[in-house]
Amino acid sequence: VKRNAMADVFTSRLEWTGAPTGPTTSVTSYSRDVDVFVAGSTMPMSAAPRSGGDASRANPEQLLVAALSTCQALTYVFVAAKHGVPVAGYTDDADGHLTVVDGRIRMGRVTLHPRIVLVSREHEEQARALVDEAHR
């Protein structure tokens, strides 16, 4: 694959906001709350609730699933446009499974469930094939 000599750089800033509730003197009592700054927006985040996090904040596992789902969706609509397949809507209820893999806790599987709405059924077969193309 031929690559452009210029690489894109993506940045974010993270700030642990739990410090005011106390230092990290115990693994059960410190705050898991952080703020993440991306593209001018602040995103309050925490660990997953099972790991002592705040359920009202997004967690890294959710954002990983969201990032993969978004990447697939944006790639799909690009590929559809490139092939002249008129897409009128795209939704995805993706799910990720945190499991033990090789003795470590990891995101073992992410499954995407896209629902694609076409302008007409005329391009249905081609639209289905483009799901695989977008995935590759």
C-alpha positions as MATLAB code, in Angstrom:
seq = 'VKRNAMADVFTSRLEWTGAPTGPTTSVTSYSRDVDVFVAGSTMPMSAAPRSGGDASRANPEQLLVAALSTCQALTYVFVAAKHGVPVAGYTDDADGHLTVVDGRIRMGRVTLHPRIVLVSREHEEQARALVDEAHR';
ca = [
       0.000    0.000    0.000;
       1.416    3.327   -1.039;
       1.245    5.841    1.806;
       1.252    9.603    1.704;
       4.539   10.974    3.077;
       2.584   13.280    5.389;
       0.988   11.498    8.347;
      -2.137   12.795   10.073;
      -1.734   13.517   13.767;
      -4.682   13.272   16.144;
      -4.480   14.667   19.652;
      -6.419   14.738   22.872;
      -5.759   15.949   26.388;
      -6.737   14.090   29.546;
      -6.989   15.539   33.015;
      -7.624   13.385   36.096;
     -10.389   15.280   37.879;
     -10.683   12.930   40.829;
      -7.761   14.433   42.757;
      -9.964   16.786   44.857;
     -11.736   13.752   46.373;
      -8.449   12.406   47.690;
      -5.148   10.882   46.629;
      -4.609    7.352   45.372;
      -4.051    5.744   48.770;
      -6.340    2.754   48.174;
      -7.442    0.923   45.030;
     -11.039    1.005   46.254;
     -11.388    4.635   47.273;
      -9.847    6.882   44.606;
     -11.938    8.588   41.938;
     -11.802    7.250   38.392;
     -13.160   10.511   36.937;
     -11.267   12.232   34.133;
     -12.038   14.925   31.592;
     -10.906   14.382   28.018;
     -10.537   17.356   25.697;
     -10.936   16.697   21.969;
     -11.529   19.212   19.180;
     -12.688   21.954   21.522;
     -15.094   19.724   23.438;
     -14.801   18.400   26.969;
     -15.913   14.844   27.568;
     -16.420   13.737   31.191;
     -15.226   10.143   31.442;
     -14.672    7.490   34.068;
     -13.904    3.816   34.371;
     -16.678    1.338   33.669;
     -19.017    0.957   36.671;
     -17.759   -2.576   37.353;
     -14.284   -1.069   37.756;
     -15.451    1.561   40.228;
     -16.349    4.218   37.692;
     -19.234    6.637   37.434;
     -22.011    5.198   35.233;
     -23.159    8.710   34.277;
     -19.862    9.299   32.427;
     -18.640    7.645   29.237;
     -15.940    5.025   29.684;
     -13.028    4.037   27.418;
     -14.653    0.752   26.439;
     -17.781    2.544   25.210;
     -15.689    4.990   23.244;
     -13.663    2.204   21.636;
     -16.888    0.569   20.443;
     -18.195    3.970   19.290;
     -14.958    4.729   17.424;
     -15.033    1.419   15.559;
     -18.716    1.849   14.727;
     -18.164    5.411   13.522;
     -15.140    4.459   11.431;
     -17.128    1.707    9.700;
     -20.141    3.984    9.132;
     -18.134    6.847    7.669;
     -16.145    4.463    5.486;
     -19.359    2.808    4.305;
     -21.099    6.037    3.294;
     -17.916    7.127    1.473;
     -17.718    3.829   -0.428;
     -21.447    3.988   -1.199;
     -21.086    7.512   -2.578;
     -18.053    6.449   -4.616;
     -20.076    3.621   -6.187;
     -23.204    5.710   -6.731;
     -25.312    3.842   -4.169;
     -27.739    6.390   -2.657;
     -27.874    5.848    1.122;
     -30.605    7.747    2.992;
     -29.802    6.519    6.518;
     -27.337    4.490    8.553;
     -27.615    3.370   12.182;
     -25.576    0.905   14.195;
     -26.220   -0.612   17.623;
     -22.684   -1.895   18.174;
     -21.605   -3.934   21.181;
     -18.222   -4.738   22.639;
     -17.323   -7.578   24.972;
     -14.652   -7.092   27.609;
     -13.221  -10.526   28.369;
     -10.063  -12.252   29.488;
      -7.851  -12.927   26.459;
      -4.442  -14.540   26.962;
      -4.736  -13.952   30.701;
      -5.456  -10.226   30.340;
      -8.638   -8.217   30.351;
      -9.197   -6.979   26.799;
     -11.887   -5.996   24.388;
     -12.286   -9.492   23.016;
     -14.930   -8.772   20.404;
     -16.778   -5.830   18.911;
     -19.812   -6.594   16.782;
     -21.367   -4.011   14.512;
     -25.048   -4.196   13.579;
     -25.496   -1.643   10.796;
     -28.928   -0.859    9.417;
     -28.652    0.903    6.107;
     -31.567    2.686    4.493;
     -31.401    3.076    0.733;
     -33.289    5.562   -1.391;
     -34.657    2.594   -3.361;
     -34.256   -1.192   -3.456;
     -32.598   -0.881   -6.863;
     -29.103   -0.936   -5.306;
     -29.777   -3.426   -2.483;
     -27.421   -6.181   -3.651;
     -24.582   -3.748   -4.318;
     -25.206   -2.014   -0.973;
     -24.807   -5.342    0.863;
     -21.519   -6.051   -0.929;
     -20.200   -2.620    0.018;
     -20.423   -3.506    3.735;
     -17.547   -5.948    3.221;
     -15.625   -3.480    1.073;
     -15.923   -0.797    3.752;
     -14.777   -3.283    6.395;
     -11.647   -4.157    4.415;
];
